[in-house]
Amino acid sequence: MIKRGLPWREFGVAFLTVFLAEFADKTQIAVFFMAARAASPWLVFLGAALALVTTSLIGVWIGRWLSQYLSEQRLQTLTGSSLLAIALWLLWDMLHPNL
């Protein structure tokens, strides 16, 4: 069972986590250049915002679904393991670019 905390704390943690993860990443840089060339930068903003909302919604759905079958500890372990595996994969790719 997942512990329930203060809803505004959950909102703040989610906002800060996504904001810091997305700030100055390749997606934001791509949007920057699209907006610079676009006749309507607000349409670029709406498209990018809708894409981020949609991917976040998918993440919430999958997270809620998984929480029905896995404990919070198991979810944290799987999340940490996944991020570690991605980091190791990227490091391997950086050190061995021609493989």
MOGI-V90442 format. One record per pair of residues at least 12 apart in sequence whose ideal C-beta (glycine too) atoms are under 8 Angstrom apart, sorted by the first residue. I is the first residue (numbers start at 0). GAP is how many residues later the second one is. Records with the same first field share a line. If there is no record, write none. Layout:
I->GAP ; GAP
This chain:
0->71
1->65 ; 70
2->69
17->34 ; 38
21->30
26->21
30->13 ; 14 ; 17
33->14
62->12
